Amino acid sequence: MKRCAMLRLEIYCDEGEGEKVREVLTEWSLQFYAEEVQSNEHRALKFTVLVPDFVINDVVDELMKAVDLRKGHSSITWAPVSGKSVKYANSVKSLKKFKRRWTLAAIEGLIENANNQAQVDPIQLTLGAVASIIALFGLINDSIVMIISAMLLSPILGPLYGFSLNIVMGKGRDALDAVSSILKLLGVIFLSALLVSLALRFAGSMPLEPTHEILVRGDSGLVYILLAIILGYAGIVAIVSRIPEILAGVSIAAALVPPTTVIGISLAMGWWGIFRGSLVLTVENVLGLLSGSLLGLYVLNVSPRSYYERRAAKLYTKRTMLVLAVMLATLVLVELLS
């Protein structure tokens, strides 16, 4: 397991703020040294603390409430150091319960990875079209092997991951970009299935009646909403936990590629009952996956480390979850009334 880095934290503050600083450091069970220093014409207190890197942002957030940094002689700085200290070792032991928190570097890595995957390029759109065509032939021939092959090609997991992570980090614009990428991919899958189905229909190569695999994807229900939430949760936990993306991606693609392809097939063939069912199923799966992915990141406690950023991110997350909950409740009502 990777060892935590030792940081030297230095706080300069007024004598009147010293008691609050001591309370914060004592609350975190941190060993510190305090001394009086002269800062130009001001007398100030200097605190020196050795802090594990996995709690530095939380400690600094609380210190910023105790120290008025608008004063020119006040500051809070930290830097990595090397060395040995019994008191520091004792502090690390007492803070073990916080070690599973996400460090700033880890969160920045997640954000960079999410933003790289959230954007779809022409190659990924082409893969989406190819996946749709393969899924189409699997659906009309009742070939589960071909359908699974299509799932392996679909790059749908990246934008889903980008959406949920940017929401919990309070990055609304990036989250909207990820949603746009999801809609682009689904649009390409739908249009590819529609155009190829029309071509095959005119060539006389489409089945006259829906196959079993098509009928399965044309049937929506409450259980599919629950399954989509579970899949979204499992998928996001897998990708954040560094489980190979292909394992998580197949399960996500299974919920979106086949039913979206069936929308195009049923529209081309005029199977209106299946068209409605597959459309509702696709919407249920999209909303369920988004909700499950947000739930997964909440359980993993992924959030900004800065106090003010965390507060804004919580507002974004609550609003998004409320919108998703209203949409899911509407779908549940539709299912109950149908």
C-alpha positions as CSV (number, residue, x, y, z in Angstrom):
1,M,0.0,0.0,0.0
2,K,1.3,3.5,-0.8
3,R,2.5,5.3,2.2
4,C,1.1,8.7,3.0
5,A,3.3,11.8,2.5
6,M,4.3,14.0,5.4
7,L,3.6,17.7,5.1
8,R,4.9,20.6,7.2
9,L,2.0,23.0,7.8
10,E,2.9,26.5,9.0
11,I,0.2,29.0,10.2
12,Y,0.9,32.7,10.9
13,C,-1.9,34.5,12.8
14,D,-2.7,37.1,15.4
15,E,-2.4,36.3,19.0
16,G,-6.1,36.6,19.4
17,E,-6.7,33.9,16.8
18,G,-4.2,31.5,18.4
19,E,-6.7,29.9,20.7
20,K,-9.0,28.9,17.8
21,V,-6.0,27.5,15.8
22,R,-5.0,25.4,18.9
23,E,-8.6,24.1,19.1
24,V,-8.6,23.0,15.5
25,L,-5.2,21.3,15.7
26,T,-6.2,19.6,19.0
27,E,-9.5,18.4,17.5
28,W,-7.5,16.7,14.7
29,S,-5.1,15.2,17.3
30,L,-2.2,16.9,15.6
31,Q,1.1,17.6,17.4
32,F,2.2,21.2,17.0
33,Y,4.7,23.8,18.1
34,A,3.8,27.4,18.7
35,E,6.1,30.5,19.0
36,E,5.8,34.2,19.0
37,V,7.4,36.0,16.0
38,Q,7.8,39.5,14.8
39,S,6.1,40.4,11.5
40,N,7.1,43.9,10.5
41,E,5.3,46.0,13.1
42,H,3.1,43.2,14.2
43,R,3.5,40.5,16.8
44,A,2.2,37.2,15.5
45,L,2.0,33.5,16.4
46,K,3.6,30.8,14.3
47,F,2.3,27.3,14.4
48,T,4.4,24.4,12.9
49,V,2.6,21.1,12.4
50,L,3.4,17.8,10.7
51,V,0.3,16.6,8.9
52,P,-0.5,13.5,6.8
53,D,-1.4,14.4,3.2
54,F,-4.8,12.6,3.3
55,V,-6.2,15.1,5.8
56,I,-4.4,18.3,4.8
57,N,-7.3,19.8,2.9
58,D,-9.9,19.2,5.7
59,V,-7.5,20.6,8.3
60,V,-6.8,23.7,6.2
61,D,-10.6,24.2,5.5
62,E,-11.1,24.5,9.3
63,L,-8.1,26.7,9.9
64,M,-9.3,29.1,7.2
65,K,-12.4,29.7,9.4
66,A,-10.1,30.5,12.4
67,V,-7.6,32.7,10.7
68,D,-8.4,36.0,8.9
69,L,-6.2,35.7,5.8
70,R,-7.0,39.2,4.7
71,K,-4.4,40.4,7.1
72,G,-1.0,40.8,5.4
73,H,0.9,39.0,8.1
74,S,-1.5,36.0,8.2
75,S,-0.9,32.9,6.1
76,I,-1.4,29.2,5.9
77,T,1.2,27.2,3.9
78,W,2.3,23.6,3.6
79,A,5.0,21.7,1.8
80,P,6.2,18.0,1.7
81,V,9.1,17.2,4.0
82,S,11.1,14.1,4.8
83,G,12.2,12.9,8.2
84,K,11.2,10.9,11.2
85,S,9.0,12.0,14.1
86,V,7.4,9.9,16.9
87,K,4.7,12.5,17.4
88,Y,3.9,12.5,13.7
89,A,3.6,8.7,13.7
90,N,1.2,8.9,16.6
91,S,-0.9,11.5,14.7
92,V,-1.1,9.2,11.6
93,K,-2.3,6.3,13.8
94,S,-5.0,8.4,15.3
95,L,-6.2,9.7,11.9
96,K,-6.4,6.2,10.2
97,K,-10.2,6.5,10.0
98,F,-9.8,9.4,7.6
99,K,-7.3,7.6,5.3
100,R,-10.0,6.4,2.9
101,R,-10.9,10.0,2.1
102,W,-10.0,11.1,-1.4
103,T,-6.9,13.3,-1.5
104,L,-6.7,16.3,-3.8
105,A,-4.3,14.6,-6.2
106,A,-6.6,11.6,-6.4
107,I,-9.6,13.7,-7.1
108,E,-7.8,15.7,-9.8
109,G,-6.8,12.4,-11.4
110,L,-10.5,11.3,-11.4
111,I,-11.6,14.6,-13.0
112,E,-9.0,14.5,-15.7
113,N,-9.9,10.9,-16.5
114,A,-13.6,11.7,-16.6
115,N,-13.2,14.8,-18.8
116,N,-11.1,12.8,-21.2
117,Q,-13.7,10.1,-21.5
118,A,-16.8,12.4,-21.5
119,Q,-16.0,13.9,-24.9
120,V,-16.9,11.8,-27.9
121,D,-15.0,12.2,-31.2
122,P,-15.8,10.9,-34.7
123,I,-14.0,7.6,-34.0
124,Q,-16.2,6.9,-31.0
125,L,-19.3,7.9,-32.9
126,T,-18.3,5.5,-35.6
127,L,-17.9,2.8,-33.0
128,G,-21.4,3.6,-31.8
129,A,-22.7,3.2,-35.3
130,V,-20.9,-0.1,-35.9
131,A,-22.2,-1.4,-32.5
132,S,-25.7,-0.5,-33.5
133,I,-25.4,-2.3,-36.8
134,I,-24.0,-5.4,-35.2
135,A,-26.7,-5.3,-32.5
136,L,-29.3,-4.9,-35.3
137,F,-28.2,-8.1,-37.0
138,G,-28.1,-9.9,-33.7
139,L,-31.6,-8.8,-32.8
140,I,-33.2,-9.7,-36.2
141,N,-31.5,-13.1,-36.1
142,D,-32.0,-13.9,-32.4
143,S,-28.2,-14.1,-32.0
144,I,-27.2,-13.2,-28.4
145,V,-23.6,-13.6,-29.4
146,M,-23.8,-10.8,-31.9
147,I,-25.7,-8.6,-29.4
148,I,-22.9,-9.1,-26.8
149,S,-20.3,-8.3,-29.5
150,A,-22.0,-5.0,-30.1
151,M,-21.9,-4.2,-26.4
152,L,-18.1,-4.6,-26.4
153,L,-17.7,-1.9,-29.0
154,S,-20.0,0.8,-27.6
155,P,-18.1,3.7,-25.8
156,I,-21.1,4.7,-23.7
157,L,-19.4,4.3,-20.2
158,G,-17.1,7.3,-20.5
159,P,-19.8,10.0,-20.9
160,L,-21.8,8.5,-18.1
161,Y,-18.8,8.6,-15.8
162,G,-18.1,12.1,-16.9
163,F,-21.6,13.3,-16.1
164,S,-21.8,11.8,-12.6
165,L,-18.3,12.9,-11.5
166,N,-18.6,16.4,-12.7
167,I,-22.0,16.8,-10.9
168,V,-20.6,15.7,-7.6
169,M,-17.6,18.0,-8.1
170,G,-19.9,21.0,-8.9
171,K,-18.8,21.3,-12.5
172,G,-22.2,21.9,-14.1
173,R,-21.0,22.9,-17.6
174,D,-18.8,19.8,-17.9
175,A,-21.6,17.6,-16.8
176,L,-23.9,19.1,-19.5
177,D,-21.1,18.4,-22.0
178,A,-21.2,14.7,-20.9
179,V,-25.0,14.6,-21.2
180,S,-24.6,16.0,-24.7
181,S,-22.1,13.2,-25.5
182,I,-24.5,10.5,-24.2
183,L,-27.3,12.0,-26.4
184,K,-25.0,12.1,-29.5
185,L,-24.0,8.4,-29.0
186,L,-27.7,7.3,-28.6
187,G,-28.7,9.4,-31.6
188,V,-26.0,7.8,-33.7
189,I,-27.1,4.3,-32.5
190,F,-30.8,5.1,-33.3
191,L,-30.1,6.6,-36.7
192,S,-27.8,3.8,-37.8
193,A,-30.4,1.2,-36.8
194,L,-33.2,3.2,-38.5
195,L,-31.3,3.6,-41.8
196,V,-30.0,0.1,-42.0
197,S,-33.4,-1.3,-41.1
198,L,-35.1,0.7,-43.9
199,A,-32.4,-0.5,-46.4
200,L,-32.9,-4.2,-45.3
201,R,-36.7,-3.8,-45.5
202,F,-36.6,-2.6,-49.0
203,A,-34.2,-5.5,-49.8
204,G,-36.7,-7.9,-48.3
205,S,-34.2,-9.1,-45.6
206,M,-36.1,-8.0,-42.5
207,P,-38.3,-10.4,-40.6
208,L,-42.0,-9.9,-41.0
209,E,-42.6,-10.3,-37.3
210,P,-40.5,-9.2,-34.3
211,T,-38.0,-11.8,-33.1
212,H,-37.8,-12.9,-29.4
213,E,-34.8,-10.6,-28.8
214,I,-36.6,-7.6,-30.2
215,L,-39.7,-8.4,-28.2
216,V,-37.7,-8.5,-25.0
217,R,-36.3,-5.0,-25.7
218,G,-39.7,-3.7,-26.5
219,D,-41.1,-4.4,-23.0
220,S,-40.5,-1.8,-20.3
221,G,-41.3,-2.1,-16.6
222,L,-40.5,-1.0,-13.0
223,V,-38.0,-3.8,-12.6
224,Y,-35.9,-2.3,-15.4
225,I,-35.6,1.1,-13.6
226,L,-34.3,-0.7,-10.5
227,L,-31.8,-2.7,-12.5
228,A,-30.6,0.4,-14.3
229,I,-29.9,2.1,-11.0
230,I,-28.0,-0.9,-9.8
231,L,-26.0,-1.1,-13.0
232,G,-25.2,2.6,-12.8
233,Y,-24.0,2.2,-9.2
234,A,-21.9,-0.9,-10.0
235,G,-20.4,0.7,-13.2
236,I,-19.2,3.9,-11.5
237,V,-17.8,2.0,-8.5
238,A,-16.0,-0.3,-10.8
239,I,-14.4,2.4,-12.9
240,V,-13.4,4.6,-9.9
241,S,-12.0,1.4,-8.2
242,R,-9.8,0.8,-11.3
243,I,-11.6,-2.3,-12.3
244,P,-11.0,-2.9,-16.1
245,E,-13.5,-0.6,-17.9
246,I,-14.5,-3.3,-20.4
247,L,-16.2,-5.3,-17.6
248,A,-18.2,-2.2,-16.4
249,G,-18.8,-1.0,-19.9
250,V,-20.5,-4.1,-21.2
251,S,-23.1,-4.0,-18.4
252,I,-23.8,-0.3,-19.2
253,A,-24.0,-0.9,-22.9
254,A,-26.3,-3.8,-22.4
255,A,-28.9,-1.4,-20.9
256,L,-28.6,1.1,-23.7
257,V,-27.4,-0.2,-27.1
258,P,-30.0,-3.0,-27.7
259,P,-33.1,-1.0,-26.7
260,T,-32.0,2.1,-28.6
261,T,-31.4,-0.1,-31.7
262,V,-34.8,-1.6,-31.3
263,I,-36.3,2.0,-31.4
264,G,-34.8,2.4,-34.9
265,I,-35.9,-1.1,-36.0
266,S,-39.5,-0.8,-34.8
267,L,-39.9,2.7,-36.3
268,A,-38.6,1.4,-39.7
269,M,-41.0,-1.6,-39.6
270,G,-44.0,0.2,-38.1
271,W,-44.1,-2.0,-35.0
272,W,-45.6,0.8,-32.9
273,G,-46.2,-1.1,-29.7
274,I,-42.6,-2.2,-29.6
275,F,-41.5,1.3,-30.6
276,R,-43.2,2.8,-27.6
277,G,-42.0,0.1,-25.2
278,S,-38.3,0.3,-26.4
279,L,-38.4,4.2,-26.2
280,V,-39.7,4.1,-22.6
281,L,-37.2,1.4,-21.7
282,T,-34.3,3.4,-23.1
283,V,-35.4,6.5,-21.1
284,E,-35.8,4.4,-18.0
285,N,-32.3,3.0,-18.4
286,V,-30.7,6.4,-19.1
287,L,-32.3,8.0,-16.0
288,G,-31.6,4.9,-13.9
289,L,-28.0,4.7,-14.9
290,L,-27.4,8.4,-14.2
291,S,-29.1,8.1,-10.8
292,G,-27.1,5.0,-9.9
293,S,-23.8,6.5,-10.9
294,L,-24.5,9.6,-8.7
295,L,-25.4,7.3,-5.8
296,G,-22.2,5.4,-6.3
297,L,-20.0,8.5,-6.0
298,Y,-21.9,9.6,-3.0
299,V,-21.3,6.3,-1.2
300,L,-17.6,6.6,-2.2
301,N,-17.5,10.1,-0.7
302,V,-16.1,11.6,-3.8
303,S,-16.3,15.4,-3.4
304,P,-14.1,18.6,-3.6
305,R,-11.8,19.0,-0.7
306,S,-12.3,22.7,-0.4
307,Y,-15.1,23.8,1.9
308,Y,-16.6,26.3,-0.4
309,E,-16.3,24.0,-3.5
310,R,-17.9,21.2,-1.5
311,R,-20.8,23.3,-0.5
312,A,-21.5,24.4,-4.1
313,A,-21.1,20.8,-5.3
314,K,-23.6,19.5,-2.8
315,L,-26.1,22.0,-4.1
316,Y,-25.5,20.8,-7.7
317,T,-25.8,17.2,-6.6
318,K,-29.1,17.7,-4.7
319,R,-30.7,19.6,-7.6
320,T,-29.7,17.0,-10.1
321,M,-30.9,14.2,-7.9
322,L,-34.2,16.0,-7.4
323,V,-34.7,16.4,-11.2
324,L,-33.8,12.8,-11.8
325,A,-36.1,11.7,-9.0
326,V,-39.0,13.6,-10.5
327,M,-38.4,12.1,-13.9
328,L,-38.1,8.6,-12.5
329,A,-41.3,9.1,-10.5
330,T,-43.1,10.2,-13.7
331,L,-41.9,7.0,-15.5
332,V,-43.1,4.9,-12.5
333,L,-46.5,6.6,-12.7
334,V,-46.6,5.9,-16.5
335,E,-45.8,2.2,-15.9
336,L,-48.4,1.9,-13.2
337,L,-51.1,3.5,-15.3
338,S,-50.3,1.5,-18.5
